[in-house]
Amino acid sequence: MLLVSVLTMIIYGMDKLAARKAWRRVPESTLLVFGLVGGWPGAILGQQCFRHKTQKQPFRTYFFISVILNVGMMAAVYHFYPQ
């Protein structure tokens, strides 16, 4: 989980750099998938550190939904497989 978060934060930083340099961008769907699979803490840090994707709608809504889904999936796994 920590590795995914760190990788997600790096990807947000790379996308911010690409936005500033007019390079090829990381698709928003990729950013959302990384958040969904457990990288959302790194995504939140990346958004704040790089001031990236903090105002853009509907990305913020989709990101929030992906965080809820990830936490829900982790809670379900813990509930059904507590070992």
Biopython code that builds the backbone (N, CA, C, O; Angstrom):
import numpy as np
from Bio.PDB.StructureBuilder import StructureBuilder

atoms = [
    (1, "MET", "N", (0.822, -1.191, 0.000)),
    (1, "MET", "CA", (0.000, 0.000, 0.000)),
    (1, "MET", "C", (0.872, 1.264, 0.000)),
    (1, "MET", "O", (0.588, 2.233, -0.704)),
    (2, "LEU", "N", (1.925, 1.227, 0.797)),
    (2, "LEU", "CA", (2.828, 2.376, 0.845)),
    (2, "LEU", "C", (3.493, 2.604, -0.508)),
    (2, "LEU", "O", (3.616, 3.742, -0.961)),
    (3, "LEU", "N", (3.918, 1.523, -1.150)),
    (3, "LEU", "CA", (4.563, 1.634, -2.460)),
    (3, "LEU", "C", (3.619, 2.248, -3.495)),
    (3, "LEU", "O", (4.027, 3.088, -4.297)),
    (4, "VAL", "N", (2.354, 1.821, -3.470)),
    (4, "VAL", "CA", (1.370, 2.362, -4.416)),
    (4, "VAL", "C", (1.146, 3.843, -4.147)),
    (4, "VAL", "O", (1.015, 4.626, -5.087)),
    (5, "SER", "N", (1.101, 4.237, -2.883)),
    (5, "SER", "CA", (0.911, 5.648, -2.539)),
    (5, "SER", "C", (2.083, 6.506, -3.002)),
    (5, "SER", "O", (1.891, 7.591, -3.551)),
    (6, "VAL", "N", (3.292, 6.011, -2.778)),
    (6, "VAL", "CA", (4.482, 6.760, -3.207)),
    (6, "VAL", "C", (4.504, 6.878, -4.730)),
    (6, "VAL", "O", (4.772, 7.950, -5.272)),
    (7, "LEU", "N", (4.222, 5.772, -5.412)),
    (7, "LEU", "CA", (4.183, 5.792, -6.872)),
    (7, "LEU", "C", (3.110, 6.757, -7.378)),
    (7, "LEU", "O", (3.334, 7.483, -8.347)),
    (8, "THR", "N", (1.961, 6.765, -6.731)),
    (8, "THR", "CA", (0.874, 7.664, -7.142)),
    (8, "THR", "C", (1.291, 9.121, -6.972)),
    (8, "THR", "O", (1.020, 9.955, -7.836)),
    (9, "MET", "N", (1.947, 9.422, -5.860)),
    (9, "MET", "CA", (2.408, 10.797, -5.643)),
    (9, "MET", "C", (3.413, 11.203, -6.719)),
    (9, "MET", "O", (3.363, 12.328, -7.217)),
    (10, "ILE", "N", (4.315, 10.308, -7.078)),
    (10, "ILE", "CA", (5.292, 10.590, -8.135)),
    (10, "ILE", "C", (4.587, 10.836, -9.467)),
    (10, "ILE", "O", (4.968, 11.734, -10.218)),
    (11, "ILE", "N", (3.567, 10.046, -9.754)),
    (11, "ILE", "CA", (2.824, 10.212, -11.011)),
    (11, "ILE", "C", (2.123, 11.566, -11.041)),
    (11, "ILE", "O", (2.096, 12.220, -12.083)),
    (12, "TYR", "N", (1.554, 11.996, -9.914)),
    (12, "TYR", "CA", (0.938, 13.326, -9.863)),
    (12, "TYR", "C", (1.982, 14.406, -10.131)),
    (12, "TYR", "O", (1.709, 15.373, -10.841)),
    (13, "GLY", "N", (3.178, 14.241, -9.563)),
    (13, "GLY", "CA", (4.243, 15.208, -9.811)),
    (13, "GLY", "C", (4.680, 15.232, -11.263)),
    (13, "GLY", "O", (4.932, 16.294, -11.831)),
    (14, "MET", "N", (4.768, 14.035, -11.865)),
    (14, "MET", "CA", (5.141, 13.963, -13.283)),
    (14, "MET", "C", (4.071, 14.615, -14.157)),
    (14, "MET", "O", (4.393, 15.294, -15.132)),
    (15, "ASP", "N", (2.797, 14.410, -13.810)),
    (15, "ASP", "CA", (1.720, 14.998, -14.599)),
    (15, "ASP", "C", (1.710, 16.518, -14.460)),
    (15, "ASP", "O", (1.440, 17.226, -15.430)),
    (16, "LYS", "N", (1.999, 17.018, -13.273)),
    (16, "LYS", "CA", (2.073, 18.466, -13.083)),
    (16, "LYS", "C", (3.208, 19.058, -13.920)),
    (16, "LYS", "O", (3.039, 20.103, -14.549)),
    (17, "LEU", "N", (4.359, 18.394, -13.926)),
    (17, "LEU", "CA", (5.484, 18.847, -14.746)),
    (17, "LEU", "C", (5.109, 18.820, -16.224)),
    (17, "LEU", "O", (5.418, 19.752, -16.967)),
    (18, "ALA", "N", (4.448, 17.756, -16.642)),
    (18, "ALA", "CA", (4.021, 17.656, -18.042)),
    (18, "ALA", "C", (3.044, 18.766, -18.396)),
    (18, "ALA", "O", (3.086, 19.299, -19.505)),
    (19, "ALA", "N", (2.171, 19.116, -17.471)),
    (19, "ALA", "CA", (1.222, 20.202, -17.723)),
    (19, "ALA", "C", (1.948, 21.534, -17.902)),
    (19, "ALA", "O", (1.590, 22.331, -18.769)),
    (20, "ARG", "N", (2.951, 21.766, -17.093)),
    (20, "ARG", "CA", (3.701, 23.023, -17.188)),
    (20, "ARG", "C", (4.547, 23.106, -18.457)),
    (20, "ARG", "O", (4.713, 24.183, -19.029)),
    (21, "LYS", "N", (5.076, 21.971, -18.891)),
    (21, "LYS", "CA", (5.971, 21.944, -20.054)),
    (21, "LYS", "C", (5.236, 21.655, -21.365)),
    (21, "LYS", "O", (5.858, 21.611, -22.426)),
    (22, "ALA", "N", (3.931, 21.462, -21.295)),
    (22, "ALA", "CA", (3.105, 21.127, -22.475)),
    (22, "ALA", "C", (3.543, 19.803, -23.093)),
    (22, "ALA", "O", (3.528, 19.638, -24.313)),
    (23, "TRP", "N", (3.937, 18.857, -22.227)),
    (23, "TRP", "CA", (4.285, 17.513, -22.666)),
    (23, "TRP", "C", (3.045, 16.636, -22.628)),
    (23, "TRP", "O", (1.963, 17.070, -22.233)),
    (24, "ARG", "N", (3.232, 15.395, -23.046)),
    (24, "ARG", "CA", (2.124, 14.445, -22.999)),
    (24, "ARG", "C", (1.730, 14.185, -21.539)),
    (24, "ARG", "O", (2.580, 13.914, -20.690)),
    (25, "ARG", "N", (0.420, 14.276, -21.268)),
    (25, "ARG", "CA", (-0.100, 14.173, -19.907)),
    (25, "ARG", "C", (-0.466, 12.747, -19.527)),
    (25, "ARG", "O", (-0.683, 11.893, -20.387)),
    (26, "VAL", "N", (-0.531, 12.510, -18.235)),
    (26, "VAL", "CA", (-1.026, 11.247, -17.695)),
    (26, "VAL", "C", (-2.556, 11.316, -17.761)),
    (26, "VAL", "O", (-3.142, 12.279, -17.266)),
    (27, "PRO", "N", (-3.207, 10.328, -18.354)),
    (27, "PRO", "CA", (-4.676, 10.377, -18.418)),
    (27, "PRO", "C", (-5.295, 10.402, -17.018)),
    (27, "PRO", "O", (-4.793, 9.768, -16.090)),
    (28, "GLU", "N", (-6.390, 11.143, -16.888)),
    (28, "GLU", "CA", (-7.079, 11.210, -15.605)),
    (28, "GLU", "C", (-7.536, 9.832, -15.153)),
    (28, "GLU", "O", (-7.561, 9.546, -13.955)),
    (29, "SER", "N", (-7.896, 8.977, -16.101)),
    (29, "SER", "CA", (-8.331, 7.626, -15.726)),
    (29, "SER", "C", (-7.202, 6.871, -15.033)),
    (29, "SER", "O", (-7.456, 6.092, -14.113)),
    (30, "THR", "N", (-5.971, 7.086, -15.456)),
    (30, "THR", "CA", (-4.821, 6.440, -14.815)),
    (30, "THR", "C", (-4.658, 6.948, -13.388)),
    (30, "THR", "O", (-4.411, 6.163, -12.472)),
    (31, "LEU", "N", (-4.793, 8.246, -13.198)),
    (31, "LEU", "CA", (-4.689, 8.817, -11.855)),
    (31, "LEU", "C", (-5.773, 8.239, -10.944)),
    (31, "LEU", "O", (-5.516, 7.925, -9.782)),
    (32, "LEU", "N", (-6.973, 8.103, -11.476)),
    (32, "LEU", "CA", (-8.084, 7.568, -10.684)),
    (32, "LEU", "C", (-7.887, 6.088, -10.350)),
    (32, "LEU", "O", (-8.203, 5.654, -9.243)),
    (33, "VAL", "N", (-7.371, 5.323, -11.295)),
    (33, "VAL", "CA", (-7.136, 3.894, -11.042)),
    (33, "VAL", "C", (-6.076, 3.717, -9.955)),
    (33, "VAL", "O", (-6.227, 2.865, -9.080)),
    (34, "PHE", "N", (-5.015, 4.507, -10.001)),
    (34, "PHE", "CA", (-3.998, 4.406, -8.960)),
    (34, "PHE", "C", (-4.573, 4.747, -7.591)),
    (34, "PHE", "O", (-4.211, 4.126, -6.591)),
    (35, "GLY", "N", (-5.462, 5.723, -7.543)),
    (35, "GLY", "CA", (-6.130, 6.031, -6.281)),
    (35, "GLY", "C", (-7.032, 4.904, -5.824)),
    (35, "GLY", "O", (-7.087, 4.589, -4.635)),
    (36, "LEU", "N", (-7.732, 4.304, -6.752)),
    (36, "LEU", "CA", (-8.672, 3.231, -6.442)),
    (36, "LEU", "C", (-7.975, 1.997, -5.881)),
    (36, "LEU", "O", (-8.510, 1.340, -4.989)),
    (37, "VAL", "N", (-6.797, 1.676, -6.389)),
    (37, "VAL", "CA", (-6.106, 0.462, -5.944)),
    (37, "VAL", "C", (-5.284, 0.682, -4.673)),
    (37, "VAL", "O", (-4.500, -0.184, -4.285)),
    (38, "GLY", "N", (-5.456, 1.816, -4.037)),
    (38, "GLY", "CA", (-4.810, 2.040, -2.750)),
    (38, "GLY", "C", (-3.840, 3.191, -2.704)),
    (38, "GLY", "O", (-3.236, 3.436, -1.660)),
    (39, "GLY", "N", (-3.669, 3.903, -3.790)),
    (39, "GLY", "CA", (-2.725, 5.012, -3.819)),
    (39, "GLY", "C", (-3.322, 6.349, -3.445)),
    (39, "GLY", "O", (-2.678, 7.386, -3.605)),
    (40, "TRP", "N", (-4.564, 6.338, -2.940)),
    (40, "TRP", "CA", (-5.215, 7.618, -2.651)),
    (40, "TRP", "C", (-4.507, 8.452, -1.585)),
    (40, "TRP", "O", (-4.560, 9.678, -1.679)),
    (41, "PRO", "N", (-3.841, 7.869, -0.569)),
    (41, "PRO", "CA", (-3.099, 8.765, 0.338)),
    (41, "PRO", "C", (-1.987, 9.531, -0.390)),
    (41, "PRO", "O", (-1.777, 10.719, -0.146)),
    (42, "GLY", "N", (-1.285, 8.839, -1.277)),
    (42, "GLY", "CA", (-0.254, 9.500, -2.079)),
    (42, "GLY", "C", (-0.842, 10.505, -3.044)),
    (42, "GLY", "O", (-0.235, 11.537, -3.328)),
    (43, "ALA", "N", (-2.030, 10.201, -3.550)),
    (43, "ALA", "CA", (-2.705, 11.134, -4.453)),
    (43, "ALA", "C", (-3.067, 12.418, -3.723)),
    (43, "ALA", "O", (-2.890, 13.514, -4.255)),
    (44, "ILE", "N", (-3.572, 12.280, -2.507)),
    (44, "ILE", "CA", (-3.922, 13.475, -1.724)),
    (44, "ILE", "C", (-2.670, 14.304, -1.449)),
    (44, "ILE", "O", (-2.689, 15.527, -1.587)),
    (45, "LEU", "N", (-1.588, 13.641, -1.063)),
    (45, "LEU", "CA", (-0.322, 14.364, -0.834)),
    (45, "LEU", "C", (0.179, 15.019, -2.114)),
    (45, "LEU", "O", (0.624, 16.167, -2.097)),
    (46, "GLY", "N", (0.105, 14.287, -3.227)),
    (46, "GLY", "CA", (0.538, 14.840, -4.506)),
    (46, "GLY", "C", (-0.300, 16.034, -4.935)),
    (46, "GLY", "O", (0.227, 17.016, -5.456)),
    (47, "GLN", "N", (-1.592, 15.947, -4.717)),
    (47, "GLN", "CA", (-2.472, 17.063, -5.066)),
    (47, "GLN", "C", (-2.103, 18.313, -4.270)),
    (47, "GLN", "O", (-2.081, 19.419, -4.808)),
    (48, "GLN", "N", (-1.816, 18.125, -2.990)),
    (48, "GLN", "CA", (-1.490, 19.266, -2.143)),
    (48, "GLN", "C", (-0.063, 19.775, -2.385)),
    (48, "GLN", "O", (0.152, 20.983, -2.484)),
    (49, "CYS", "N", (0.895, 18.875, -2.481)),
    (49, "CYS", "CA", (2.294, 19.291, -2.671)),
    (49, "CYS", "C", (2.516, 19.984, -4.015)),
    (49, "CYS", "O", (3.227, 20.985, -4.100)),
    (50, "PHE", "N", (1.900, 19.439, -5.059)),
    (50, "PHE", "CA", (2.110, 19.971, -6.405)),
    (50, "PHE", "C", (1.003, 20.924, -6.843)),
    (50, "PHE", "O", (1.047, 21.468, -7.946)),
    (51, "ARG", "N", (0.011, 21.123, -5.979)),
    (51, "ARG", "CA", (-1.161, 21.951, -6.316)),
    (51, "ARG", "C", (-1.725, 21.512, -7.668)),
    (51, "ARG", "O", (-1.881, 22.301, -8.600)),
    (52, "HIS", "N", (-2.020, 20.220, -7.724)),
    (52, "HIS", "CA", (-2.434, 19.608, -8.988)),
    (52, "HIS", "C", (-3.767, 18.886, -8.808)),
    (52, "HIS", "O", (-3.928, 18.085, -7.887)),
    (53, "LYS", "N", (-4.704, 19.172, -9.679)),
    (53, "LYS", "CA", (-6.030, 18.547, -9.679)),
    (53, "LYS", "C", (-6.822, 18.882, -8.413)),
    (53, "LYS", "O", (-7.656, 18.088, -7.978)),
    (54, "THR", "N", (-6.569, 20.041, -7.826)),
    (54, "THR", "CA", (-7.274, 20.401, -6.598)),
    (54, "THR", "C", (-8.582, 21.132, -6.858)),
    (54, "THR", "O", (-9.443, 21.183, -5.980)),
    (55, "GLN", "N", (-8.743, 21.687, -8.028)),
    (55, "GLN", "CA", (-9.946, 22.458, -8.330)),
    (55, "GLN", "C", (-10.777, 21.853, -9.451)),
    (55, "GLN", "O", (-11.936, 22.225, -9.631)),
    (56, "LYS", "N", (-10.210, 20.944, -10.189)),
    (56, "LYS", "CA", (-10.860, 20.448, -11.402)),
    (56, "LYS", "C", (-12.030, 19.514, -11.085)),
    (56, "LYS", "O", (-11.877, 18.491, -10.417)),
    (57, "GLN", "N", (-13.192, 19.900, -11.586)),
    (57, "GLN", "CA", (-14.381, 19.042, -11.495)),
    (57, "GLN", "C", (-14.639, 18.510, -12.894)),
    (57, "GLN", "O", (-14.386, 19.257, -13.840)),
    (58, "PRO", "N", (-15.106, 17.323, -13.112)),
    (58, "PRO", "CA", (-15.603, 16.362, -12.115)),
    (58, "PRO", "C", (-14.526, 15.437, -11.560)),
    (58, "PRO", "O", (-14.846, 14.484, -10.849)),
    (59, "PHE", "N", (-13.244, 15.699, -11.872)),
    (59, "PHE", "CA", (-12.184, 14.828, -11.368)),
    (59, "PHE", "C", (-12.248, 14.692, -9.854)),
    (59, "PHE", "O", (-12.111, 13.583, -9.338)),
    (60, "ARG", "N", (-12.452, 15.779, -9.133)),
    (60, "ARG", "CA", (-12.501, 15.733, -7.669)),
    (60, "ARG", "C", (-13.610, 14.798, -7.192)),
    (60, "ARG", "O", (-13.420, 14.038, -6.243)),
    (61, "THR", "N", (-14.761, 14.854, -7.848)),
    (61, "THR", "CA", (-15.878, 13.982, -7.478)),
    (61, "THR", "C", (-15.518, 12.527, -7.733)),
    (61, "THR", "O", (-15.736, 11.677, -6.870)),
    (62, "TYR", "N", (-14.972, 12.231, -8.901)),
    (62, "TYR", "CA", (-14.580, 10.859, -9.222)),
    (62, "TYR", "C", (-13.500, 10.359, -8.265)),
    (62, "TYR", "O", (-13.518, 9.199, -7.855)),
    (63, "PHE", "N", (-12.564, 11.232, -7.911)),
    (63, "PHE", "CA", (-11.505, 10.853, -6.981)),
    (63, "PHE", "C", (-12.099, 10.502, -5.623)),
    (63, "PHE", "O", (-11.728, 9.494, -5.023)),
    (64, "PHE", "N", (-13.015, 11.326, -5.138)),
    (64, "PHE", "CA", (-13.652, 11.073, -3.851)),
    (64, "PHE", "C", (-14.399, 9.735, -3.873)),
    (64, "PHE", "O", (-14.355, 8.979, -2.902)),
    (65, "ILE", "N", (-15.074, 9.452, -4.968)),
    (65, "ILE", "CA", (-15.776, 8.168, -5.112)),
    (65, "ILE", "C", (-14.775, 7.013, -5.088)),
    (65, "ILE", "O", (-15.040, 5.976, -4.479)),
    (66, "SER", "N", (-13.625, 7.186, -5.747)),
    (66, "SER", "CA", (-12.622, 6.109, -5.770)),
    (66, "SER", "C", (-12.060, 5.854, -4.366)),
    (66, "SER", "O", (-11.765, 4.711, -4.018)),
    (67, "VAL", "N", (-11.911, 6.903, -3.566)),
    (67, "VAL", "CA", (-11.434, 6.728, -2.188)),
    (67, "VAL", "C", (-12.465, 5.947, -1.385)),
    (67, "VAL", "O", (-12.109, 5.023, -0.653)),
    (68, "ILE", "N", (-13.736, 6.308, -1.513)),
    (68, "ILE", "CA", (-14.798, 5.604, -0.794)),
    (68, "ILE", "C", (-14.848, 4.139, -1.216)),
    (68, "ILE", "O", (-14.993, 3.254, -0.373)),
    (69, "LEU", "N", (-14.728, 3.883, -2.508)),
    (69, "LEU", "CA", (-14.742, 2.500, -2.987)),
    (69, "LEU", "C", (-13.562, 1.704, -2.429)),
    (69, "LEU", "O", (-13.730, 0.556, -2.018)),
    (70, "ASN", "N", (-12.383, 2.298, -2.411)),
    (70, "ASN", "CA", (-11.208, 1.599, -1.900)),
    (70, "ASN", "C", (-11.358, 1.289, -0.421)),
    (70, "ASN", "O", (-11.090, 0.167, 0.010)),
    (71, "VAL", "N", (-11.780, 2.267, 0.354)),
    (71, "VAL", "CA", (-11.959, 2.048, 1.792)),
    (71, "VAL", "C", (-13.050, 1.001, 2.028)),
    (71, "VAL", "O", (-12.919, 0.154, 2.912)),
    (72, "GLY", "N", (-14.119, 1.059, 1.245)),
    (72, "GLY", "CA", (-15.187, 0.069, 1.359)),
    (72, "GLY", "C", (-14.708, -1.336, 1.025)),
    (72, "GLY", "O", (-15.067, -2.298, 1.706)),
    (73, "MET", "N", (-13.901, -1.455, -0.018)),
    (73, "MET", "CA", (-13.365, -2.764, -0.386)),
    (73, "MET", "C", (-12.432, -3.295, 0.699)),
    (73, "MET", "O", (-12.468, -4.482, 1.022)),
    (74, "MET", "N", (-11.602, -2.427, 1.259)),
    (74, "MET", "CA", (-10.700, -2.866, 2.323)),
    (74, "MET", "C", (-11.485, -3.291, 3.563)),
    (74, "MET", "O", (-11.130, -4.273, 4.213)),
    (75, "ALA", "N", (-12.545, -2.560, 3.892)),
    (75, "ALA", "CA", (-13.377, -2.922, 5.046)),
    (75, "ALA", "C", (-14.076, -4.256, 4.806)),
    (75, "ALA", "O", (-14.176, -5.074, 5.720)),
    (76, "ALA", "N", (-14.559, -4.482, 3.591)),
    (76, "ALA", "CA", (-15.226, -5.747, 3.271)),
    (76, "ALA", "C", (-14.251, -6.916, 3.365)),
    (76, "ALA", "O", (-14.590, -7.968, 3.906)),
    (77, "VAL", "N", (-13.045, -6.736, 2.840)),
    (77, "VAL", "CA", (-12.041, -7.799, 2.917)),
    (77, "VAL", "C", (-11.709, -8.090, 4.375)),
    (77, "VAL", "O", (-11.611, -9.252, 4.768)),
    (78, "TYR", "N", (-11.539, -7.068, 5.160)),
    (78, "TYR", "CA", (-11.224, -7.252, 6.573)),
    (78, "TYR", "C", (-12.379, -7.956, 7.298)),
    (78, "TYR", "O", (-12.157, -8.824, 8.142)),
    (79, "HIS", "N", (-13.600, -7.570, 6.959)),
    (79, "HIS", "CA", (-14.783, -8.157, 7.606)),
    (79, "HIS", "C", (-14.940, -9.629, 7.266)),
    (79, "HIS", "O", (-15.201, -10.446, 8.149)),
    (80, "PHE", "N", (-14.784, -9.974, 5.997)),
    (80, "PHE", "CA", (-15.015, -11.353, 5.559)),
    (80, "PHE", "C", (-13.786, -12.257, 5.719)),
    (80, "PHE", "O", (-13.917, -13.479, 5.789)),
    (81, "TYR", "N", (-12.602, -11.657, 5.778)),
    (81, "TYR", "CA", (-11.369, -12.418, 5.941)),
    (81, "TYR", "C", (-10.524, -11.766, 7.049)),
    (81, "TYR", "O", (-9.475, -11.193, 6.753)),
    (82, "PRO", "N", (-10.959, -11.840, 8.312)),
    (82, "PRO", "CA", (-10.294, -11.101, 9.386)),
    (82, "PRO", "C", (-8.908, -11.600, 9.786)),
    (82, "PRO", "O", (-8.239, -10.945, 10.585)),
    (83, "GLN", "N", (-8.463, -12.717, 9.268)),
    (83, "GLN", "CA", (-7.174, -13.253, 9.694)),
    (83, "GLN", "C", (-6.069, -12.440, 9.198)),
    (83, "GLN", "O", (-4.907, -12.750, 9.463)),
]
sb = StructureBuilder()
sb.init_structure("model")
sb.init_model(0)
sb.init_chain("A")
sb.init_seg("    ")
for serial, (resi, resn, name, xyz) in enumerate(atoms, 1):
    if name == "N":
        sb.init_residue(resn, " ", resi, " ")
    sb.init_atom(name, np.array(xyz, "f"), 0.0, 1.0, " ", f" {name:<3s}", serial, name[0])
structure = sb.get_structure()
